[in-house]
Each structure stands twice: as structure tokens, then as C-alpha cells.
């Protein structure tokens, strides 16, 4: 019976996944308001929850994934478009979206914006046209090379959609001799799994050109690298060697020969009946993603990993004279942009021996009096702050190329303020704060679950859950701000606000990047 209860509690705890962003009042004052969604147990009491399923890269061992023969792939398509009611344009739309999201997972538009989709006359070419449309909406600059157009309405409609977006079409003759001059990514959507025989003009010449490419542009093949046999792979050595392969529905047998760094599976539409009939072993897709990486993660040269930032300039005459107002402006913009956990911040502290430590916590309020967070006073950060009541905060909003550093002395909030916030939290989070003796050693997770189970029963009547005496808020009173905006060639904008003793006015200085 105890095991059954524990399983139920575990399922309940696992359901505490999401926490809404910091509430905003009509006057944009960030205050200690109640949360309306349940926080995850344990991580809620620590001030920062674990990553959602969507943000954890899903990696499936390629050896455990099913591979399809040409016959099986054709039969599955016939089943999907027959008794299961899918249409060609539906499957093409799903396939193209899967290709576009796979590209966006690896090749970000800030560095790989110029895309050339080379489309063949069949369904694979249609997938490429759809992918190009989605990439346009993702912020890329696609161009289309579509030498053998078909008059079928499905394809003419796709061309019309792209033309309405002013996506350029380029003839084979007008392609630059050096493709790397004009393009960062080439989408190989020439031939699909139904193709057989030798490629005919002009595709034979195009494939030969793609074979000679060096590092740029990178090649993304849709389902089957052009020139490969659907089952035997590049057995004659005349095919493309792509950097990314996006398999659709399930990988084809030729994908076993793929040795590039990025193999994705797209097509989140296979019904259970089809998977059961063909005994398909397919990976689970993370969150709401239309693609999932399969195979081993690519080897990377860490020293070569960099992003060339492109951002609006941050100029002295454009910022607020009060750094709290400037922070509020940037915070509002980050919230409006839909960034995940805008209020997440790195909190750095030092103990009496000047040994630093950092961790991620959640901002729970800010105004002219300071920046607020809550924690266990006996935790590592609580202990540090009791010995050395100074701290530094760091907010990093990656998608906006922005970060904000804040430094200053720290004080405990009043017991009344801590009580009010504690009782505004979900009851599960309140119990979590009691259970978690933060930063102390525990024998195992079962100890936490058992105590959580007992306290949940104890307070199941809805009675008030008392706040632990060692739990409450801290407030940092800033004496220094730095607003950082990423710029090209590492010439970043850095504006520092500082106070001079006896002068309440903030001084703004530009720092060298």
C-alpha cells in the first residue's frame, strides 16, 4: 500500500512542471504576487525549477530506431493516404515543417541565414518548397532552384505562396560558380525514396557540384541524400555527402550509412496502428517539437564555438537616467518577446573566506528599494550572505543578446513580507520548503518523498501550513548596474550605472567590451 501511495505522490510531484512568469500589475510594478500555477516540488523550494521536456535535447540511439526498406516506405505512404485519411498536401506540409525546424535546431539564422532549396519535380521537391516557406517565416532568407516544375495545382500553389513572400527563384544557369559566396545552407530536396536509376540533367550536374563543396555551404538532405540508393546508400560513390539528414516518417535503410554530424527524424504524425503493423521503433519527440535528433551527438570543437551578435546599438542618449527604469524597460521587452523564465538570474555570493559560489534563482520582485528573491536562510547562499552581505545578480536574455549585471549590499526582508509571500505560493511549494533542508546531505530521494507524503496528509484538511522559521526573502539594494548588448565582432555595448558617495544621482559610463 505504501508503494502505491508513493507512486501516486511521485506522479503528482512529476506533474508540478510549469510556473508562470512573474506577474505584472497594470502599472508594471513587479511585486510579490501569488503564483497561479503549481510549482514543481523540491525545485520550487530552491527558487529555480528544472528544465521543461521541450528544452532538454532528446537523443535517440540510432541502433534502436527502425529503418524502412523502399517497399515499406511506399506501403506506409499508401496507408496514410488511403484508409487513414491523410492527403498528399497534409503530409508535405508536415514534412516541410519538420525539415525547417531541424535546420533551425542547428543552423541559426544569425549565422546561416542564406538558404538555397534545390527542389526536384516530385514530392521531395514539394517538401523543399514547404521547408523554404517556413524558413522564411523563421527569419531566414531562402532562395529556390526549381528546374523541372510541374503543372499540378499542389506545386503551383506552393510556388505562388513563395512568390507572394518575395522569395527569389534562381535558374540553374544563374547559380554562382562558388555557392559559398551567396549561400550558407543548401537544402537537397531533389530525389526521394521512390527515385531509382541514374540522375538526369540538370540534376546530375547539380549533384556533382554539391559533391565538391568544402565546409560551406552546409548541405541538408531531405529523407534521402540525392544520388544515394534508398537501401544501399552511396554504394557507387556518386552521391551527396550531407552535413544533416532529415529522415521523414522513419529513417530509410540508406540512413545507416550516413556519417554526417546531424541526423534528425521528422514527421510527427505516424499513428499507433502503423507503428504496430510495421513494428516501428520510433523516438519520442520533445515537447511540441516537430523533429528529434537521432544517433550520437556531434563532436564539436569548443574553441570554435561562437556567435556573431547582431543587435540595435545601445547609446547613452537612448537609455533611462534611472537604471531601475532601464531594467524595467528591458524586462518588459523580454517578457513581451515570450522568453522563457525572464526572471531567472544567477546569484553570486562569497563567504567570510572570500570563496565565491553561484547558482540560478528566480527574481520575485523589484522596485526602487531593490531586487527580491526567497530561499532557505540555512542554505549555502543564505550562509554566505550572513557572513558577507553583498551579492551580484546576472540576468541573461539570450534571444535578445542582452545581459544585466547588478551589484550591492543584501539584507533580509521582514518576517511579515516573507510570511505574505510564502502563503501566496501553491500549497505543494509551501510543503516543499519545509521538506527541503536546502544544501544539506540526504540519503536518497525517497526520504524527501516520504516526508512530503506525510505533510501532504497532515495538511490535507486545508489548514494553514506554517512557514519555516529558516525560510524567507532577501533584498539586494543596487549600487551598480551594467547593461550589455551584444554587437558584431565582439564590439559589444556596455553601459555602467554607478553611485558616488554622497551623490544620489547615477553616473553613466561606457565600458570597453
Order of alpha helices (4+ residues) and beta strands (2+ residues): alpha-alpha-beta-beta-alpha-alpha-beta-alpha-beta-alpha-beta-alpha-beta-alpha-beta-beta-beta-beta-alpha-beta-alpha-beta-beta-beta-beta-alpha-beta-beta-alpha-alpha-alpha-beta-beta-beta
